[in-house]
Amino acid sequence: MTRTVRLYRVRIDPGDERGSRLVLTVDGRALDLTRWLKDHAPTSPSDVCGLLAQGFFESASIERALRTGHWLEIEQPRELDLPIEARSVGKILALGKNFREHAAEFGEAVPEQPLFFNKLPETLRASGATVKVPRWYTARVDHEVELAVVIGREGYEIEEARALEHVAAYTVANDLTARTLQGDDRALKYPWFRAKNLDGFCPLGPCLVPRDFLDVSALRVSARVRHRDGTEELRQDASTADLIVTVPRALAWLSRHLTLRPGDLVLMGTPAGVGALEHGDTVVCAVERIGELVTPIDRGQA
């Protein structure tokens, strides 16, 4: 039976990214990974990206660690930080129109070749963090739930059959998009860059699930919006089985053009049902067996 394993970064000091504790949950038990590393592996990296690149979260390594020494059991994670340190993220690459129904809702065909764009690490926000839309932008902002792939091993011209060897973990992303701005720039034949890269426009979390503990071939992907009046609606609901470009193919295609490095993120595209967000809405993006990414939206003009 496959274990249920998740890695969280728990915020200790809101003003210091280093003030976070690593918590490993294994079959429902919350274990203090920061303490275990200090006591039993003091020469190992203390940051998530370093541990991922080292292969610490591969199944064999996790099992060895669980059999080694005493693990301090602690409370379940609550005040969450980004699951991977923002300073460790090199690039964020996102697939466009990777669900047929999503392309159709915009009256567009599926691209003949995989379509990618980029987001900046500065857009990352932890689960629970409020995203404040700039006051000057009063037009439409959309949610876009996505499965996110965390790279753990460097690769160039990766073979599709071996692409998963370069994956360290998976998480949930919300590819927030200034939709009206995107449409304006497309009409001018400009890149989508600014519409995808307003501050906070890539919430990520709540945790990482190591590759060996998750089969992503058929997971439910959904987004719900909770409104200020207490109502809630399900907006997006699909399966990763409906992805046009699979994770191995995406990594093989990307790595033909650039080197993938530990800490890079690849967002796998969003299903149909993207929609506008108003002031006071809270978006709950979820991927089955990973968890819920919660993002309150502030569109106040004061």
NUMILUM-940688 format. One record per residue: residue in one letter; x negated, z negated, y of N, C-alpha, C, CB in turn. Coordinates in steps of 0.05 Angstrom, whole numbers, plus 5000, padded with zeros to 4 digits. Glycine has a CB too. Example, Ala and Ser with C-alpha at 12.3 -4.5 7.8 and 13.67 -1.06 7.14 Angstrom:
A473648444886475448444910473648444934477448194911S474348584955472748574979474248435001471848864988
END
This chain:
M498350004976500050005000498250005025501949755000T498850185044497250205068497949965087497850465083R495849845098496249625116497449735143493649485122T498749555157499549605185497449485203502449495190V495949655217493749565233494049675261491049655221R493849505282493949585309491849435325496849535321L490749575345488749445363489849435391486149605362Y489849195402490749145430488449045447493148945430R488549105472486948965492488848795509485349165511V488348535508490148345522488848265548490648095504R490248285570489248225596488847925600491048335618I486447845609485947565615485847525645483247475602D484147695659483847685688484747945699480847625696P487147955713488148205723486248355742490748155737G484348215754482648345773480048435761482048165795D479648415735477048475723477548615696475348225719E476748875695477249025670475748895646476349315673R473548755652472048625631473448375621469248555641G475448285636476848045629479148105609477947905653S478448235588480448295567479448205540481048605566R481348135523480648055496481748255476481747775490L480148315455481048505435482548345413478648655423V484948445407486648315387487248525365489248195399L486648465341487248635318489648515303484848665299T491848675301494048575286494048715259496748625300V494148555237493948655210496348545194491248575196D498148725187500548645172502048415185499748565143G502148435212503748235227502148005237505948145210R499747955228498047735237496347825261496247625214A496247665282494647735305491947585303496047655332L489747735303487047625298485347675322485847745273D483747475329481947495353479547655346481247215363L479547915352477248085346474848035364478048385348T475347975389473147905407471447675396474147845435R472847465388471547225376470047295351473547005371W471347455333470047525308467447695313471947695290L467547875331465148035337462947865347465848255358K463547675364461547495375460247325353462747305397D461847235334460947055313459547205290463146895302H460547445283459647575259458347845263462047615241A458547965286457248215291456248235320459248455285P454548055328453748035356452248285366451947795360T451148445349449848695358451748935360447448755340S454148895351456149115352457049155381458549065334P458049395388459149435415461449245419460049735419S461849165444464048985451466349145463463148775470D465949405469468049565480469349735459466949745503V471849815464473449965444472150225438476350005454C471350375458470150645453467750625435469450785480G466050425441463650385424464250325396461850175436L466250155391467150085364468350325350469149855365L469850485365471050725353468850915344472950865372A466850965362464751145356463051045332462951195380Q462850785330461250665308462750685281460650375314G465350745282466950765257467950495248465250885236F467950295266468850025259471650015248468549835283F473450195258476250185251477050365228477950255275E475050485215475650625190476450425169473150795181S478050515150479350325131477250165116481050485111A475150285106473050135091471749925108470950325080S471249995133469949795151471849565158469049935177I474349635163476349425168476549235144479049545175E476749345120477049175097474548995093477349345071R472149095098469748925097469948705117467249095101A470748775141470848575163472848355156471548705189L475148435145477248235138476348045117479748385129R474348135100473347955079470947795088472548125055T470047845113467647715123468347495143465747915135G467547255137467747035156470546955163466347115181H470746765181473246655189474446815213472946355197W477046875211478447005232480346805245480047255222L480246795272481946615286484646755291480746525313E486846635281489446745285490546635311491346675261I491646825327492546755354495446855359490646865376E496446805383499146905389499247205390500046785416Q501647315386501947605388501347695416504847685379P500247935419499448035446501848065464498148315443R501447985490503548005509502648155535504547725517E500948035550499948165575497948375567498747955594L498848625566497148835555495448975576498849035541D493049045568491349215584491449495571488449105585L490049695583489749955570488549915543488050145587P489350055522488250015495485350105493489850165475I484450275511481650365513480750345542481150655501E478350245547477450205574477450465590474650075575A478650465614478850715629476150835635480350655656R474150655639471450755645470150905622469650525654S471250865598470150995574471451265568470550815550V473651325582475151575578473751805593478151555586G472752005579471352225593473252425604469452355574K475052525587477052725596479652695581475853005591I481752775594484452775582485453065581486452585598L485853165557486753445554489553435542484753595535A491353595553494153575545495253855538495853455568L496653865516497954105506500554155521498354095476G500954405530503554475542505254645523503054625568K507854595525509754755510509154755480509855045520N508754525469508054505440510454425423505854295436F512854415435515354395420517054625429516854115425R518154775410519755015417522054955436520755155392E523454725431525754655447524954585476527254425434H522554475479521654405506521054665522519154235505A519854855509519355115523522055245530517755305505A523955225511526555355515528155225538528255335489E527854955542529354835563528454925591529154535561F526055035593525155155618525355455617522255065623G526655565597527055855596524556005591528355955620E522655885576520056015572519456045542517855845585A517756235536516956275508514656095501516156575504V514356055475512055895465509456065471512355835435P507355945481504956095487503756225462502855915500E502656455464501356595441498856445432500656875448Q497456315451495156145444495755865455492556265457P494555665443494955395453494355375483493255195437L496155245497495955215526495154925532498655285540F492954895546491954625553491654605584489354565539F492054355594491354295621490054015620493854295640N489153915643487653665642488853455662484753705649K488553205654489152985672486652815675491552815659L486552665697484152515703484352225692483652515733P482152105685482251825676483551635696479451725669E483351705722484451545743487551525741483751655770T488751695725491651685722492551475702492751955715L490751365687491451185665492650915676489051125648R494750825662495950565668496750435642498350595687A496550175641497250025616500350005613496049745617S501149955589504049895584504849655600504549855554G507149675613508149455630507349485660507049195620A505349655666504549695693506449875708501649805695T507149805733508949965749507450205760510149795772V508750435759507650685771509150725798507850935753K507550725819508750765846508351055854507450575867V510451205858510351475866509751485896513051625861P507851655905507151665934509651705952505151885939R509651565975511951575992512551856003511551386016W510452016006510852286017512252475997508252406026Y512152395972513352575952516152465944511552605926T518152605953520952505948522452685929522452505975A521152885917522553065899522352955870521353355900R522853135851523353055823520752975809524653275807V520852745795518752645777519952615749517452375787D518652735729519652725701517852555683519853005690H519152435663517752315641517152515619519352075629E514952485604514352655581512852485560512552895590V514352405539513052245518511352415501515252105501E508952315493507152475476505552295457505252635494L504952405434502952285416500252345428503152395387A498552135430495852175441493752125420495351985465V491752295419489552275399487052175413489052555386V485751975402483251875413480951975397483351555414I479052105410476752215396474751995391475552455412G473551995367471551795360468851905353472551625338R468752165347466252285339465952555353466352335308E463552595364462952835380463153085362460152815392G464153305374464353545359464653795376466653535341Y463354005368463554275381464054475359460954345398E465954665364466754855343467354715317464455065339I469154525319470054375296471654545277471654125305E471154515251472754655231475454515229471354665204E477654675229480254555228480554375203482354775227A479454455181479754305156478454025158478654455133R476553995177475153745179475653605206472153785176A477653705221478053615248478853315249480253775261L480353215230481252935231478852745228483252885209E476552835218474252665217473252585245471952815202H474152735265473352685293475352505307472952945308V477552445294479652275306478951985300482452355296A479151815320478751525315481351375313477051405338A483351455330485851305331487951465345485351035346Y490351355345492651475359493951265377494651585338T495351365398496851195415499151355427495151065437V500551235447502851365460502151415489505451185458A502851655499502351715527504951805540500251935530N505151775567507351875583506152065604509051645596D506352325599505252525617507152565641504752795602L507152365659508852385683508052635699508552135700T510152765709509753025722511453035748510553255703A510153115770511553165795512753455792509753145820R515153465780516253725771516653925794518853675757T517653835816518154025838515454125849519653885861L513553955851510854035860509654225840509053785863Q510054185814509054365794510254645797509654255765G512954645802514254905806513255055830517254865807D512854905852511755025876509055155871511654815899D507255005858504555105853504655345833502854885842R506355335814506555565795507455815810508455495772A509255785829510256015844507956135860512555935863L506055975869503756065884501456155866502855845903K501956135839499856185819497455995822498856475822Y498055755831496055545832496055395805496555345855P493955245799493955075775495954855778491154955770W496654715755498554495756497154235764499854465729F494754245772493054005774494353775789490454075786R495253825814496153595830498753475819496453675859A500453645807502953555797502653365773504753785788K500353385760499753225736497952985741498553395714N496852965766494752775770495152585794492252915775L497652535801498152325821497352055808501152325830D496651865824495751605814497751485794495151415836G496751405771498551265751500151455734500351085765F499651715736501351905722500551955693501252165736C499151765681498651775652498651495640495951915645P501051365639501151115624500351155595504050995626L498950955584497950975557498150705543494951075557G499050705517499150455502501550455484499250215521P502350225473501349965480498749885465503449765474C498050035444495849965427494650215416496849775404L492550185400491450405384491950345355488350435389V492650555340492850535311490550705299495650625300P488650575285486450725274487450955255484550545258R485951175256486651415241487351365212484451615242D485851205198486251165169488751015162483951015157F490050905183492450745178495050875188492150465191L494851135194497251275204497151565198497451235235D499251665184499751945179501552045201500952005151V500552225218502052315242503652575237500252355265S503952655212505152915206508152915211504552995178A509452685210512452675213513252405224513852735186L512652355250513352115263515352165285510851975275R517251985288519252015309517951965337521651815305V518552145356517552125383520052115401515752375391S520251905418522651875434522051755462524651695419A523851805480523751685507526551595515522551885527R526751345524529151235535528651155564530150985518V530851165580530651085608532650865613531151325627R531650635622533350415630533750425660532150145621H536250435669536850455697537250175710539350625701R537250175736537549915751540249785746537149965781D542249955740544949845735545349725707547050055741G543149725691543249615665543949815643545249405664T544650055650545150265630542550375619546950485641E542750495596540350605583541150865569539150405562E539451065570540051315557537551415542540951535577L538151535518536051665502535751945513536751655472R533452015522532952275534531552465515531352245560Q529452375502527852535484527852415456524852565494D528052585436528152485408527452715389531052375401A525052705378524152925360522152805340522753145377S520852985326518852895306516353055309520052935277T514052925303511553075304511453295283509252875299A513353295264513553515245514253775260515553455224D515353755284516153985299513954095318518653925316L511653965318509454075334508754355326506953885332I508354535345507554805339504554815332508054995364V502954685349500054655343499554375333498354715369T498554355308498054095296495553965308497754125266V495153715302492753575312490253715303492753285302P489853785277487353925269486954185284487353965239R489154345287488854605300488154565330491354765297A489354365342488854315371485954245375490654085381L484854065358482053985361480154215355481453755343A480754385335479154615329479154805353480054755304W481454855364481755045387480254945411484655095393L480754695418479354575442476354585439480354295446S475354515416472554485412471054755410471954325387R472554975410471355235413470455285442473355465405H471655135460471155185489469554965502473755215503L469654725491468154495503467654285481469754375527T465754115486465053905467466953675470462153815471L468053585448469753345448467853105443471953355426R468252885458466452655456468052405452464752635481P466852195441468251935438469451845464466351725427G471951765462473451665486475151885498471551565506D474752135491476552345501479352305490475452625494L481352385505484152365496485352645495485852185515V486952695474488352945472491352885469487353115447L492952975488495852935488497153175475496952885516M498853125455499753335437502353475446500253215411G503253435470505653575479508153415477505953835463T510153485493512653325494515053485484513153245523P516953355471519353485462521353535485520653325440A523553675478525653725497526853465507527753915485G528153485531529553255541528253125565529953055520V526053245575524753125599526853105621522353295608G526552905638528552865659527552715682530952735648A529052715704528252595729528452295728529952705752L526652165744526551875745527151785774523751775737E528751575776529551465802528251195807532651445804H528351105831527250845837528550625820527550775868G526950455808527950235792528350305762530550155803D528050565755528150635727525750525712528250945723T526150475686523950395668524050585645524250095658V521750725640521550915618520350765594519751155626V521550805571520550695546519850925527522550495532C517250985526516351205508515451075482514051365521A516251205459515551085434514751295414517950925423V512751225397512051385374512251195350509251515376E513751285330514151125306511551015295515651285285R511550765287509250625275506850575294508350785251I507250655319505250575339506350365358504350825356G508650425371509850225388511150345412507950015396E511850175431513250255455511450225480515850095459L511350435496509950445521511950415543508150705524V511850195558513850135578512750175606514849835575T514250335623513250395650515450375670512050685650P515450165687517350155710516450355731517449865721I518450475745517950675765518850565792519450935759D516950585811517450495839517450745857515350285848R519850805867520151025886521150925913521951235875G520650675919521450555944519950685967521050255944Q521350715989520150856012519150666034522151046024A519450406029518650206049515650176049519949936044
END
